[in-house]
């Protein structure tokens, strides 16, 4: 699986309307799921739409069908006129533990970073995901970014609500968990953190 992410600014009045209009077409043409998120942190004031695909070929197939659908263009035109695009990335998971959570609109804590050792990123990612999930997260993931942030990696953890994130962050900080991985963290270049709240989703 890969996830295409489009981050942009749009008026609050149109954000959900635009997503609900577009998500019908993504579902129609076979995307794995879609979600719209609002941000606090690095992308404060922006929205992101995440679309799931089996692989890049599947993305291309869905994109071709949507691009050739005249109804999509006409239905989305009033929203595109209100949109200022910021970034586009494809997220390629290296370690992914995200059990289905139907009926929940979760929140995510996401970190972007760079480290020279991809194998170490994966092994540390597995440790960090386990620690976060033992502290209340309902899922975690680490992977590569391909697009505007081409030389970066992403690490994300999912929670049922923002309070659960705060409790987990306090717990790990209080246990001095990070000091056990200080060498890895000292060699890591931070590239931004964002808290994202899912507003609407079609993921199962």
Contact map, one row per residue, 1 for C-alpha under 8 A:
111000000000000000000000000000000000000000000000000111100000000000000000000000000000000000011000000000000000000000000000000000000000000000000000000000000000000000000000000000000000000000000000000000000000
111100000000000000000000000000000000000000000000000111110000000000000000000000000000000001111000000000000000000000000000000000000000000000000000000000000000000000000000000000000000000000000000000000000000
111110000000000000000000000000000000000000000000011110000000000000000000000000000000000001110000000000000000000000000000000000000000000000000000000000000000000000000000000000000000000000000000000000000000
011111000000000000000000000000000000000000000000011110000000000000000000000000000000000111100000000000000000000000000000000000000000000000000000000000000000000000000000000000000000000000000000000000000000
001111100000000000000000000000000000000000000001111000000000000000000000000000000000000111100000000000000000000000000000000000000000000000000000000000000000000000000000000000000000000000000000000000000000
000111110000000000000000000000000000000000000001110000000000000000000000000000000000111110000000000000000000000000000000000000000000000000000000000000000000000000000000000000000000000000000000000000000000
000011111000000000000000000000000000000000000111100000000000000000000000000000000000111100000000000000000000000000000000000000000000000000000000000000000000000000000000000000000000000000000000000000000000
000001111100000000000000000000000000000000000111000000000000000000000000000000000011111000000000000000000000000000000000000000000000000000000000000000000000000000000000000000000000000000000000000000000000
000000111110000000000000000000000000000000001110000000000000000000000000000000000011110000000000000000000000000000000000000000000000000000000000000000000000000000000000000000000000000000000000000000000000
000000011111011000000000000000000000000000000110000000000000000000000000000000100111000000000000000000000000000000000000000000000000000000000000000000000000000000000000000000000000000000000000000000000000
000000001111111000000000000000000000000000000000000000000000000000000000000000000110000000000000000000000000000000000000000000000000000000000000000000000000000000000000000000000000000000000000000000000000
000000000111111100000000000000000000000000000000000000000000000000000000000000000000000000000000000000000000000000000000000000000000000000000000000000000000000000000000000000000000000000000000000000000000
000000000011111110000000000000000000000000000000000000000000000000000000000000000000000000000000000000000000000000000000000000000000000000000000000000000000000000000000000000000000000000000000000000000000
000000000111111111000000000000000000000000000000000000000000000000000000000000100000000000000000000000000000000000000000000000000000000000000000000000000000000000000000000000000000000000000000000000000000
000000000111111111100000000000000000000000000010000000000000000000000000000000000000000000000000000000000000000000000000000000000000000000000000000000000000000000000000000000000000000000000000000000000000
000000000001111111110000000000000001000000000000000000000000000000000000000000000000000000000000000000000000000000000000000000000000000000000000000000000000000000000000000000000000000000000000000000110000
000000000000111111111000000000000000000000000000000000000000000000000000000000000000000000000000000000000000000000000000000000000000000000000000000000000000000000000000000000000000000000000000000000000000
000000000000011111111100000000000000000000000000000000000000000000000000000100100000000000000000000000000000000000000000000000000000000000000000000000000000000000000000000000000000000000000000000000000000
000000000000001111111110000000000011000000000000100000000000000000000000000000000000000000000000000000000000000000000000000000000000000000000000000000000000000000000000000000000000000000000000000000000000
000000000000000111111111000000000000000000000000000000000000000000000000000000000000000000000000000000000000000000000000000000000000000000000000000000000000000000000000000000000000000000000000000000000000
000000000000000011111111100000000000000000000000000000000000000000000000001100000000000000000000000000000000000000000000000000000000000000000000000000000000000000000000000000000000000000000000000000000000
000000000000000001111111110000000000000000000000000000000000000000000001000100000000000000000000000000000000000000000000000000000000000000000000000000000000000000000000000000000000000000000000000000000000
000000000000000000111111111000000100000000000000000000000000000000000000000000000000000000000000000000000000000000000000000000000000000000000000000000000000000000000000000000000000000000000000000000000100
000000000000000000011111111100000000000000000000000000000000000000000000000000000000000000000000000000000000000000000000000000000000000000000000000000000000000000000000000000000000000000000000000000000000
000000000000000000001111111110000000000000000000000000000000000001000001000000000000000000000000000000000000000000000000000000000000000000000000000000000000000000000000000000000000000000000000000000000000
000000000000000000000111111111101100000000000000001000000000010001000000000000000000000000000000000000000000000000000000000000000000000000000000000000000000000000000000000000000000000000000000000000000000
000000000000000000000011111111111000000000000000000000000000000000000000000000000000000000000000000000000000000000000000000000000000000000000000000000000000000000000000000000000000000000000000000000000000
000000000000000000000001111111100000000000000000000000000000000000000000000000000000000000000000000000000000000000000000000000000000000000000000000000000000000000000000000000000000000000000000000000000000
000000000000000000000000111111100000000000000000000000000000010011000000000000000000000000000000000000000000000000000000000000000000000000000000000000000000000000000000000000000000000000000000000000000000
000000000000000000000000011111110000000000000000000000000000010000000000000000000000000000000000000000000000000000000000000000000000000000000000000000000000000000000000000000000000000000000000000000000000
000000000000000000000000011111111100000000000000001110000010010000000000000000000000000000000000000000000000000000000000000000000000000000000000000000000000000000000000000000000000000000000000000000000000
000000000000000000000000001001111100000000000000001111000000000000000000000000000000000000000000000000000000000000000000000000000000000000000000000000000000000000000000000000000000000000000000000000000010
000000000000000000000000011000111110000000000000001110000000000000000000000000000000000000000000000000000000000000000000000000000000000000000000000000000000000000000000000000000000000000000000000000001111
000000000000000000000010010000111111000000000000111100000000000000000000000000000000000000000000000000000000000000000000000000000000000000000000000000000000000000000000000000000000000000000000000000001110
000000000000000000100000000000001111100000000000111000000000000000000000000000000000000000000000000000000000000000000000000000000000000000000000000000000000000000000000000000000000000000000000000001111110
000000000000000100100000000000000111110000000011110000000000000000000000000000000000000000000000000000000000000000000000000000000000000000000000000000000000000000000000000000000000000000000000000001111000
000000000000000000000000000000000011111000000011100000000000000000000000000000000000000000000000000000000000000000000000000000000000000000000000000000000000000000000000000000000000000000000000000111110000
000000000000000000000000000000000001111100011111000000000000000000000000000000000000000000000000000000000000000000000000000000000000000000000000000000000000000000000000000000000000000000000000000111100000
000000000000000000000000000000000000111111111111000000000000000000000000000000000000000000000000000000000000000000000000000000000000000000000000000000000000000000000000000000000000000000000000011110000000
000000000000000000000000000000000000011111111000000000000000000000000000000000000000000000000000000000000000000000000000000000000000000000000000000000000000000000000000000000000000000000000000011100000000
000000000000000000000000000000000000001111110000000000000000000000000000000000000000000000000000000000000000000000000000000000000000000000000000000000000000000000000000000000000000000000000001111000000000
000000000000000000000000000000000000001111110000000000000000000000000000000000000000000000000000000000000000000000000000000000000000000000000000000000000000000000000000000000000000000000000001110000000000
000000000000000000000000000000000000001111111110000000000000000000000000000000000000000000000000000000000000000000000000000000000000000000000000000000000000000000000000000000000000000000000000010000000000
000000000000000000000000000000000000011111111100000000000000000000000000000000000000000000000000000000000000000000000000000000000000000000000000000000000000000000000000000000000000000000000000010000000000
000000001000000000000000000000000000011100111110000000000000000000000000000000000000000000000000000000000000000000000000000000000000000000000000000000000000000000000000000000000000000000000000000000000000
000000111100000000000000000000000000011000111111000000000000000000000000000000000000000000000000000000000000000000000000000000000000000000000000000000000000000000000000000000000000000000000000000000000000
000000111100001000000000000000000001111000101111100000000000000000000000000000000000000000000000000000000000000000000000000000000000000000000000000000000000000000000000000000000000000000000000000000000000
000011110000000000000000000000000001111000000111110000000000000000000000000000000000000000000000000000000000000000000000000000000000000000000000000000000000000000000000000000000000000000000000000000000000
000011100000000000100000000000000111100000000011111000000000000000000000000000000000000000000000000000000000000000000000000000000000000000000000000000000000000000000000000000000000000000000000000000000000
001111000000000000000000000000000111000000000001111100000000000000000000000000000000000000000000000000000000000000000000000000000000000000000000000000000000000000000000000000000000000000000000000000000000
001110000000000000000000010000111110000000000000111110000000000000000000000000000000000000000000000000000000000000000000000000000000000000000000000000000000000000000000000000000000000000000000000000000000
111100000000000000000000000000111100000000000000011111000000000000000000000000000000000000000000000000000000000000000000000000000000000000000000000000000000000000000000000000000000000000000000000000000000
111100000000000000000000000000111000000000000000001111110110000000000000000000000000000000000000000000000000000000000000000000000000000000000000000000000000000000000000000000000000000000000000000000000000
110000000000000000000000000000010000000000000000000111111110000000000000000000000000000000000000000000000000000000000000000000000000000000000000000000000000000000000000000000000000000000000000000000000000
110000000000000000000000000000000000000000000000000011111110000000000000000000000000000000000000000000000000000000000000000000000000000000000000000000000000000000000000000000000000000000000000000000000000
010000000000000000000000000000000000000000000000000011111111000000000000000000000000000000000000000000000000000000000000000000000000000000000000000000000000000000000000000000000000000000000000000000000000
000000000000000000000000000000000000000000000000000001111111100000000000000000000000000000000000000000000000000000000000000000000000000000000000000000000000000000000000000000000000000000000000000000000000
000000000000000000000000000000000000000000000000000011111111110000000000000000000000000000000000000000000000000000000000000000000000000000000000000000000000000000000000000000000000000000000000000000000000
000000000000000000000000000000100000000000000000000011111111111000000000000000000000000000000000000000000000000000000000000000000000000000000000000000000000000000000000000000000000000000000000000000000000
000000000000000000000000000000000000000000000000000000011111111100000000000000000000000000000000000000000000000000000000000000000000000000000000000000000000000000000000000000000000000000000000000000000000
000000000000000000000000000000000000000000000000000000001111111110000000000000000000000000000000000000000000000000000000000000000000000000000000000000000000000000000000000000000000000000000000000000000000
000000000000000000000000010011100000000000000000000000000111111111000000000000000000000000000000000000000000000000000000000000000000000000000000000000000000000000000000000000000000000000000000000000000000
000000000000000000000000000000000000000000000000000000000011111111100000000000000000000000000000000000000000000000000000000000000000000000000000000000000000000000000000000000000000000000000000000000000000
000000000000000000000000000000000000000000000000000000000001111111110000000000000000000000000000000000000000000000000000000000000000000000000000000000000000000000000000000000000000000000000000000000000000
000000000000000000000000000010000000000000000000000000000000111111111000000000000000000000000000000000000000000000000000000000000000000000000000000000000000000000000000000000000000000000000000000000000000
000000000000000000000000110010000000000000000000000000000000011111111001000000000000000000000000000000000000000000000000000000000000000000000000000000000000000000000000000000000000000000000000000000000000
000000000000000000000000000000000000000000000000000000000000001111111101100000000000000000000000000000000000000000000000000000000000000000000000000000000000000000000000000000000000000000000000000000000000
000000000000000000000000000000000000000000000000000000000000000111111100000000000000000000000000000000000000000000000000000000000000000000000000000000000000000000000000000000000000000000000000000000000000
000000000000000000000000000000000000000000000000000000000000000011111111100000000000000000000000000000000000000000000000000000000000000000000000000000000000000000000000000000000000000000000000000000000000
000000000000000000000000000000000000000000000000000000000000000000111111110000000000000000000000000000000000000000000000000000000000000000000000000000000000000000000000000000000000000000000000000000000000
000000000000000000000000000000000000000000000000000000000000000000001111111000000000000000000000000000000000000000000000000000000000000000000000000000000000000000000000000000000000000000000000000000000000
000000000000000000000100100000000000000000000000000000000000000001101111111100000000000000000000000000000000000000000000000000000000000000000000000000000000000000000000000000000000000000000000000000000000
000000000000000000000000000000000000000000000000000000000000000000101111111110000000000000000000000000000000000000000000000000000000000000000000000000000000000000000000000000000000000000000000000000000000
000000000000000000000000000000000000000000000000000000000000000000000111111110000000000000000000000000000000000000000000000000000000000000000000000000000000000000000000000000000000000000000000000000000000
000000000000000000001000000000000000000000000000000000000000000000000011111111000000000000000000000000000000000000000000000000000000000000000000000000000000000000000000000000000000000000000000000000000000
000000000000000001001100000000000000000000000000000000000000000000000001111111110000000000000000000000000000000000000000000000000000000000000000000000000000000000000000000000000000000000000000000000000000
000000000000000000000000000000000000000000000000000000000000000000000000111111111000000000000000000000000000000000000000000000000000000000000000000000000000000000000000000000000000000000000000000000000000
000000000000000000000000000000000000000000000000000000000000000000000000001111111100000000000000000000000000000000000000000000000000000000000000000000000000000000000000000000000000000000000000000000000000
000000000100010001000000000000000000000000000000000000000000000000000000000111111110000000000000000000000000000000000000000000000000000000000000000000000000000000000000000000000000000000000000000000000000
000000000000000000000000000000000000000000000000000000000000000000000000000111111110000000000000000000000000000000000000000000000000000000000000000000000000000000000000000000000000000000000000000000000000
000000000000000000000000000000000000000000000000000000000000000000000000000011111110000000000000000000000000000000000000000000000000000000000000000000000000000000000000000000000000000000000000000000000000
000000000110000000000000000000000000000000000000000000000000000000000000000001111111000000000000000000000000000000000000000000000000000000000000000000000000000000000000000000000000000000000000000000000000
000000011110000000000000000000000000000000000000000000000000000000000000000000111111100000000000000000000000000000000000000000000000000000000000000000000000000000000000000000000000000000000000000000000000
000000011100000000000000000000000000000000000000000000000000000000000000000000000111110000000000000000000000000000000000000000000000000000000000000000000000000000000000000000000000000000000000000000000000
000001111000000000000000000000000000000000000000000000000000000000000000000000000011111000000000000000000000000000000000000000000000000000000000000000000000000000000000000000000000000000000000000000000000
000001111000000000000000000000000000000000000000000000000000000000000000000000000001111100000000000000000000000000000000000000000000000000000000000000000000000000000000000000000000000000000000000000000000
000001110000000000000000000000000000000000000000000000000000000000000000000000000000111110000000000000000000000000000000000000000000000000000000000100000000000000000000000000000000000000000000000000000000
000111100000000000000000000000000000000000000000000000000000000000000000000000000000011111000000000000000000000000000000000000000000000000000000001100000000000000000000000000000000000000000000000000000000
000111000000000000000000000000000000000000000000000000000000000000000000000000000000001111100000000000000000000000000000000000000000000000000000111111000000000000000000000000000000000000000000000000000000
011110000000000000000000000000000000000000000000000000000000000000000000000000000000000111110000000000000000000000000000000000000000000000000000111000000000000000000000000000000000000000000000000000000000
011110000000000000000000000000000000000000000000000000000000000000000000000000000000000011111000000000000000000000000000000000000000000000000011110000000100000000000000000000000000000000000000000000000000
111000000000000000000000000000000000000000000000000000000000000000000000000000000000000001111100000000000000000000000000000000000000000000000011110000000000000000000000000000000000000000000000000000000000
110000000000000000000000000000000000000000000000000000000000000000000000000000000000000000111111000000000000000000000000000000000000000000001111000000000000000000000000000000000000000000000000000000000000
000000000000000000000000000000000000000000000000000000000000000000000000000000000000000000011111000000000000000000000000010000000000000000001111000000000000000000000000000000000000000000000000000000000000
000000000000000000000000000000000000000000000000000000000000000000000000000000000000000000001111100000000000000000000000010011000000000000001110000000000000000000000000000000000000000000000000000000000000
000000000000000000000000000000000000000000000000000000000000000000000000000000000000000000001111110000000000000000000000000000000000000000011100000000000000000000000000000000000000000000000000000000000000
000000000000000000000000000000000000000000000000000000000000000000000000000000000000000000000011111000000000000000000000000000001000000000111000000000000000000000000000000000000000000000000000000000000000
000000000000000000000000000000000000000000000000000000000000000000000000000000000000000000000001111100000000000000000000000000000000000001111000000000000000010000000000000000000000000000000000000000000000
000000000000000000000000000000000000000000000000000000000000000000000000000000000000000000000000111110000000000000000000000000000000000001100000000000000000000000000000000000000000000000000000000000000000
000000000000000000000000000000000000000000000000000000000000000000000000000000000000000000000000011111000000000000000000000000000000000000000000000000000000000000000000000000000000000000000000000000000001
000000000000000000000000000000000000000000000000000000000000000000000000000000000000000000000000001111110000000000000000000000000000000000000000000000000000000000000000000000000000000000000000000000000001
000000000000000000000000000000000000000000000000000000000000000000000000000000000000000000000000000111110000000000000000000000000000000000000000000000000000000000000000000000000000000000000000000000000011
000000000000000000000000000000000000000000000000000000000000000000000000000000000000000000000000000011111000000000000000000000000000000000000000000000000000000000000000000000000000000000000000000000000000
000000000000000000000000000000000000000000000000000000000000000000000000000000000000000000000000000011111100000000000000000000000000000000000000000000000000000100000000000000000000000000000000000000000000
000000000000000000000000000000000000000000000000000000000000000000000000000000000000000000000000000000111110000000000000000000000000000000000000000000000000000100000000000000000000000000000000000011111000
000000000000000000000000000000000000000000000000000000000000000000000000000000000000000000000000000000011111000000000000000000000000000000000000000000000000011110000000000000000000000000000000000011000000
000000000000000000000000000000000000000000000000000000000000000000000000000000000000000000000000000000001111100000000000000000000000000000000000000000000000011111000000000000000000000000000000001111000000
000000000000000000000000000000000000000000000000000000000000000000000000000000000000000000000000000000000111110000000000000000000000000000000000000000000001111000000000000000000000000000000000001110000000
000000000000000000000000000000000000000000000000000000000000000000000000000000000000000000000000000000000011111000000000000000000000000000000000000000000001110000001000000000000000000000000000111100000000
000000000000000000000000000000000000000000000000000000000000000000000000000000000000000000000000000000000001111100000000000000000000000000000000000000000111100000000000000000000000000000000000111100000000
000000000000000000000000000000000000000000000000000000000000000000000000000000000000000000000000000000000000111110000000000000000000000000000000000000000111000000000000000000000000000000000111110000000000
000000000000000000000000000000000000000000000000000000000000000000000000000000000000000000000000000000000000011111000000000000000000000000000000000000011110000000000000000000000000000000000111100000000000
000000000000000000000000000000000000000000000000000000000000000000000000000000000000000000000000000000000000001111100000000000000000000000000000000000011100000000000000000000000000000000011111000000000000
000000000000000000000000000000000000000000000000000000000000000000000000000000000000000000000000000000000000000111110000000000000000000000000000000000111000000000000000000000000000000000011110000000000000
000000000000000000000000000000000000000000000000000000000000000000000000000000000000000000000000000000000000000011111100100000000000000000000000000000000000000000000000000000000000000000111000000000000000
000000000000000000000000000000000000000000000000000000000000000000000000000000000000000000000000000000000000000001111100000000000000000000000000000000000000000000000000000000000000000000000000000000000000
000000000000000000000000000000000000000000000000000000000000000000000000000000000000000000000000000000000000000000111111100000000000000000000000000000000000000000000000000000000000000000000000000000000000
000000000000000000000000000000000000000000000000000000000000000000000000000000000000000000000000000000000000000000111111110000000000000000000000000000000000000000000000000000000000000000000000000000000000
000000000000000000000000000000000000000000000000000000000000000000000000000000000000000000000000000000000000000000001111111000000000000000000000000000000000000000000000000000000000000000000000000000000000
000000000000000000000000000000000000000000000000000000000000000000000000000000000000000000000000000000000000000000001111111100000000000000000000000000000000000000000000000000000000000000000000000000000000
000000000000000000000000000000000000000000000000000000000000000000000000000000000000000000000000000000000000000000101111111110000000000000000100000000000000000000000000000000000000000000000000000000000000
000000000000000000000000000000000000000000000000000000000000000000000000000000000000000000000110000000000000000000000111111111000000000000000110000000000000000000000000000000000000000000000000000000000000
000000000000000000000000000000000000000000000000000000000000000000000000000000000000000000000000000000000000000000000011111111100000000000000000000000000000000000000000000000000000000000000000000000000000
000000000000000000000000000000000000000000000000000000000000000000000000000000000000000000000000000000000000000000000001111111110000000000000000000000000000000000000000000000000000000000000000000000000000
000000000000000000000000000000000000000000000000000000000000000000000000000000000000000000000010000000000000000000000000111111111000000000001100000000000010000000000000000000000000000000000000000000000000
000000000000000000000000000000000000000000000000000000000000000000000000000000000000000000000010000000000000000000000000011111111100000000000000000000000000000000000000000000000000000000000000000000000000
000000000000000000000000000000000000000000000000000000000000000000000000000000000000000000000000000000000000000000000000001111111110000000000000000000000000000000000000000000000000000000000000000000000000
000000000000000000000000000000000000000000000000000000000000000000000000000000000000000000000000000000000000000000000000000111111111000000000000000000000000000000000000000000000000000000000000000000000000
000000000000000000000000000000000000000000000000000000000000000000000000000000000000000000000000100000000000000000000000000011111111100000111000000000000000100000000000000000000000000000000000000000000000
000000000000000000000000000000000000000000000000000000000000000000000000000000000000000000000000000000000000000000000000000001111111110000000000000000000000000000000000000000000000000000000000000000000000
000000000000000000000000000000000000000000000000000000000000000000000000000000000000000000000000000000000000000000000000000000111111111000000000000000000000000000000000000100000000000000000000000000000000
000000000000000000000000000000000000000000000000000000000000000000000000000000000000000000000000000000000000000000000000000000011111111110010000000000000000100000000001000100000000000000000000000000000000
000000000000000000000000000000000000000000000000000000000000000000000000000000000000000000000000000000000000000000000000000000001111111111110000000000000000000000000000000000000000000000000000000000000000
000000000000000000000000000000000000000000000000000000000000000000000000000000000000000000000000000000000000000000000000000000000111111110000000000000000000000000000000000000000000000000000000000000000000
000000000000000000000000000000000000000000000000000000000000000000000000000000000000000000000000000000000000000000000000000000000011111110000000000000000000000000000011001100000000000000000000000000000000
000000000000000000000000000000000000000000000000000000000000000000000000000000000000000000000000000000000000000000000000000000000001111111000000000000000000001000011011000000000000000000000000000000000000
000000000000000000000000000000000000000000000000000000000000000000000000000000000000000000000000000000000000000000000000000000000001111111110000000000000000111100011001000000000000000000000000000000000000
000000000000000000000000000000000000000000000000000000000000000000000000000000000000000000000000011000000000000000000000000000000000100111110000000000000000111100000000000000000000000000000000000000000000
000000000000000000000000000000000000000000000000000000000000000000000000000000000000000000000000111000000000000000000000000000001000100011111000000000000000111000000000000000000000000000000000000000000000
000000000000000000000000000000000000000000000000000000000000000000000000000000000000000000000001110000000000000000000000000000001001100011111100000000000011110000000000000000000000000000000000000000000000
000000000000000000000000000000000000000000000000000000000000000000000000000000000000000000001111110000000000000000000000000010001000000000111110000000000111100000000000000000000000000000000000000000000000
000000000000000000000000000000000000000000000000000000000000000000000000000000000000000000001111000000000000000000000000110010000000000000011111000000001111000000000000000000000000000000000000000000000000
000000000000000000000000000000000000000000000000000000000000000000000000000000000000000000111110000000000000000000000000010000000000000000001111100000001110000000000000000000000000000000000000000000000000
000000000000000000000000000000000000000000000000000000000000000000000000000000000000000000111100000000000000000000000000000000000000000000000111110000011100000000000000000000000000000000000000000000000000
000000000000000000000000000000000000000000000000000000000000000000000000000000000000000011110000000000000000000000000000000000000000000000000011111011111100000000000000000000000000000000000000000000000000
000000000000000000000000000000000000000000000000000000000000000000000000000000000000000011110000000000000000000000000000000000000000000000000001111111110000000000000000000000000000000000000000000000000000
000000000000000000000000000000000000000000000000000000000000000000000000000000000000000111000000000000000000000000000000000000000000000000000000111111000000000000000000000000000000000000000000000000000000
000000000000000000000000000000000000000000000000000000000000000000000000000000000000001110000000000000000000000000000000000000000000000000000000011111000000000000000000000000000000000000000000000000000000
000000000000000000000000000000000000000000000000000000000000000000000000000000000000000010000000000000000000000000000000000000000000000000000000111111110000000000000000000000000000000000000000000000000000
000000000000000000000000000000000000000000000000000000000000000000000000000000000000000010000000000000000000000000000000000000000000000000000000111111110000000000000000000000000000000000000000000000000000
000000000000000000000000000000000000000000000000000000000000000000000000000000000000000000000000000000000000000001000000000000000000000000000000110011111000000000000000000000000000000000000000000000000000
000000000000000000000000000000000000000000000000000000000000000000000000000000000000000000000000000000000000000111000000000000000000000000000001110011111100000000000000000000000000000000000010000000000000
000000000000000000000000000000000000000000000000000000000000000000000000000000000000000000000000000000000000000111000000000000000000000000000111100000111110000000000000000000000000000000000000000000000000
000000000000000000000000000000000000000000000000000000000000000000000000000000000000000000100000000000000000011110000000000000000000000000001111100000011111000000000000000000000000000000000000000000000000
000000000000000000000000000000000000000000000000000000000000000000000000000000000000000000000000000000000000011100000000000010000000000000011110000000001111100000000000000000000000000000000000000000000000
000000000000000000000000000000000000000000000000000000000000000000000000000000000000000000000000000000000001111000000000000000000000000000011100000000000111110000000000000000000000000000000000000000000000
000000000000000000000000000000000000000000000000000000000000000000000000000000000000000000000000000000000001110000000000000000001001000011111000000000000011111000000000000000000000000000000000000000000000
000000000000000000000000000000000000000000000000000000000000000000000000000000000000000000000000010000000111100000000000000000000000000011110000000000000001111100000000000000000000000000000000000000000000
000000000000000000000000000000000000000000000000000000000000000000000000000000000000000000000000000000000111000000000000000000000000000111100000000000000000111111011000000000000000000000000000000000000000
000000000000000000000000000000000000000000000000000000000000000000000000000000000000000000000000000000011110000000000000000000000000000011000000000000000000011111010000000000000000000000000000000000000000
000000000000000000000000000000000000000000000000000000000000000000000000000000000000000000000000000000000110000000000000000000000000000000000000000000000000001111111000000000000000000000000000000000000000
000000000000000000000000000000000000000000000000000000000000000000000000000000000000000000000000000000000010000000000000000000000000000000000000000000000000001111111100000000000000000000000000000000000000
000000000000000000000000000000000000000000000000000000000000000000000000000000000000000000000000000000000000000000000000000000000000000000000000000000000000000011111110000000000000000000000000000000000000
000000000000000000000000000000000000000000000000000000000000000000000000000000000000000000000000000000000000000000000000000000000000000110000000000000000000001111111111000000000000000000000000000000000000
000000000000000000000000000000000000000000000000000000000000000000000000000000000000000000000000000000000000100000000000000000000000000110000000000000000000001011111111100000000000000000000000000000000000
000000000000000000000000000000000000000000000000000000000000000000000000000000000000000000000000000000000000000000000000000000000000000000000000000000000000000001111111110000000000000000000000000000000000
000000000000000000000000000000000000000000000000000000000000000000000000000000000000000000000000000000000000000000000000000000000000001100000000000000000000000000111111111000000000000000000000000000000000
000000000000000000000000000000000000000000000000000000000000000000000000000000000000000000000000000000000000000000000000000000000001001110000000000000000000000000011111111100000000000000000000000000000000
000000000000000000000000000000000000000000000000000000000000000000000000000000000000000000000000000000000000000000000000000000000000000000000000000000000000000000001111111110000000000000000000000000000000
000000000000000000000000000000000000000000000000000000000000000000000000000000000000000000000000000000000000000000000000000000000000000000000000000000000000000000000111111111000000000000000000000000000000
000000000000000000000000000000000000000000000000000000000000000000000000000000000000000000000000000000000000000000000000000000000000001000000000000000000000000000000011111111100000000000000000000000000000
000000000000000000000000000000000000000000000000000000000000000000000000000000000000000000000000000000000000000000000000000000000011001000000000000000000000000000000001111111111100000000000000000000000000
000000000000000000000000000000000000000000000000000000000000000000000000000000000000000000000000000000000000000000000000000000000000000000000000000000000000000000000000111111111100000000000000000000000000
000000000000000000000000000000000000000000000000000000000000000000000000000000000000000000000000000000000000000000000000000000000000000000000000000000000000000000000000011111111000000000000000000000000000
000000000000000000000000000000000000000000000000000000000000000000000000000000000000000000000000000000000000000000000000000000000000000000000000000000000000000000000000001111111000000000000000000000000000
000000000000000000000000000000000000000000000000000000000000000000000000000000000000000000000000000000000000000000000000000000000000000000000000000000000000000000000000000111111111000000000000000000000000
000000000000000000000000000000000000000000000000000000000000000000000000000000000000000000000000000000000000000000000000000000000000000000000000000000000000000000000000000111111111100000000000000000000000
000000000000000000000000000000000000000000000000000000000000000000000000000000000000000000000000000000000000000000000000000000000000000000000000000000000000000000000000000110011111110000000000000000000000
000000000000000000000000000000000000000000000000000000000000000000000000000000000000000000000000000000000000000000000000000000000000000000000000000000000000000000000000000000011111110000000000000000000000
000000000000000000000000000000000000000000000000000000000000000000000000000000000000000000000000000000000000000000000000000000000000000000000000000000000000000000000000000000011111110000000000000000000000
000000000000000000000000000000000000000000000000000000000000000000000000000000000000000000000000000000000000000000000000000000000000000000000000000000000000000000000000000000001111111110000000000000000000
000000000000000000000000000000000000000000000000000000000000000000000000000000000000000000000000000000000000000000000000000000000000000000000000000000000000000000000000000000000111111111000000000000000000
000000000000000000000000000000000000000000000000000000000000000000000000000000000000000000000000000000000000000000000000000000000000000000000000000000000000000000000000000000000000111111100000000000000000
000000000000000000000000000000000000000000000000000000000000000000000000000000000000000000000000000000000000000000000000000000000000000000000000000000000000000000000000000000000000111111110000000000000000
000000000000000000000000000000000000000000000000000000000000000000000000000000000000000000000000000000000000000000000000000000000000000000000000000000000000000000000000000000000000111111110000000000000000
000000000000000000000000000000000000000000000000000000000000000000000000000000000000000000000000000000000000000000000000000000000000000000000000000000000000000000000000000000000000011111111000000000000000
000000000000000000000000000000000000000000000000000000000000000000000000000000000000000000000000000000000000000000100000000000000000000000000000000000000000000000000000000000000000001111111000000000000000
000000000000000000000000000000000000000000000000000000000000000000000000000000000000000000000000000000000000000011100000000000000000000000000000000000000000000000000000000000000000000111111100000000000000
000000000000000000000000000000000000000000000000000000000000000000000000000000000000000000000000000000000000000011100000000000000000000000000000000000000000000000000000000000000000000001111110000000000000
000000000000000000000000000000000000000000000000000000000000000000000000000000000000000000000000000000000000001111000000000000000000000000000000000000000000000000000000000000000000000000011111000000000000
000000000000000000000000000000000000000000000000000000000000000000000000000000000000000000000000000000000000001111000000000000000000000000000000000000010000000000000000000000000000000000001111100000000000
000000000000000000000000000000000000000011000000000000000000000000000000000000000000000000000000000000000000001110000000000000000000000000000000000000000000000000000000000000000000000000000111110000000000
000000000000000000000000000000000000000011000000000000000000000000000000000000000000000000000000000000000000111100000000000000000000000000000000000000000000000000000000000000000000000000000011111000000000
000000000000000000000000000000000000001111110000000000000000000000000000000000000000000000000000000000000000111000000000000000000000000000000000000000000000000000000000000000000000000000000001111100000000
000000000000000000000000000000000000001110000000000000000000000000000000000000000000000000000000000000000011110000000000000000000000000000000000000000000000000000000000000000000000000000000000111110000000
000000000000000000000000000000000000111100000000000000000000000000000000000000000000000000000000000000000011110000000000000000000000000000000000000000000000000000000000000000000000000000000000011111000000
000000000000000000000000000000000000111000000000000000000000000000000000000000000000000000000000000000001111000000000000000000000000000000000000000000000000000000000000000000000000000000000000001111100000
000000000000000000000000000000000011110000000000000000000000000000000000000000000000000000000000000000001110000000000000000000000000000000000000000000000000000000000000000000000000000000000000000111111000
000000000000000100000000000000000011110000000000000000000000000000000000000000000000000000000000000000001000000000000000000000000000000000000000000000000000000000000000000000000000000000000000000011111000
000000000000000100000000000000000011100000000000000000000000000000000000000000000000000000000000000000001000000000000000000000000000000000000000000000000000000000000000000000000000000000000000000001111100
000000000000000000000000000000001111000000000000000000000000000000000000000000000000000000000000000000001000000000000000000000000000000000000000000000000000000000000000000000000000000000000000000001111110
000000000000000000000010000000001110000000000000000000000000000000000000000000000000000000000000000000000000000000000000000000000000000000000000000000000000000000000000000000000000000000000000000000011111
000000000000000000000000000000011110000000000000000000000000000000000000000000000000000000000000000001000000000000000000000000000000000000000000000000000000000000000000000000000000000000000000000000001111
000000000000000000000000000000001000000000000000000000000000000000000000000000000000000000000000000111000000000000000000000000000000000000000000000000000000000000000000000000000000000000000000000000000111
